[in-house]
Amino acid sequence: MIVIATIAKIKIKDIVELRIKLDQIYEDKSQIDLAKWALQLSKYIFSLIEYDYENESAIVDGFTTNEKWQIGEARMHDVRQAGFKVHKLARESKDTVLQAALRVAGQAIGTGHMREHAMVASDYAIKVVNLKYPNDMEAVKELREWQIRTME
């Protein structure tokens, strides 16, 4: 019997079997491992959409805050606040693809607050692909396989 530990909180076109496989790997990871992975995922998604996040201080500061949390130099509250700043950018964006990519980053940063944010980030990454490549399930498959490979 396969038990799904997390349920997608957003509407996406996905390959359920691959999400379940990712979810099973996720269950055995530490919160710090998930935070590192989620930041890697966010940077990958920004490269996929050719967005230079390094010119956006809220994102750079958020990534840095998460990295400091990983080594005990920032509080959970700091990570949470940093994630909120990136979600504010997402709310202000008129570009739906960028908006979803910013959600990946906000969730990734927030992984220092709650480990579940890593899986939400993975789903927002799928949403980026859904928006950038409509109805391209091969692109979804490639991203889920990338997520699985990099989380293992």
Buried (B, 14 or more C-beta within 10 A) or exposed (E): EEEEEBEBEEEBEBBEEBBBBBBBBBEEBEBBBBBBBBBBBBBBBBEBBEBEBEEBEBBEBBBEBBBBBBEEEBBEEBBBBBBBBBBEBBEEBEEEBBBBBBBBBBBBBBBBBBBBBBBBBBBBBBBBBBBBBEEEEEBBBEBBBBBBEEBE
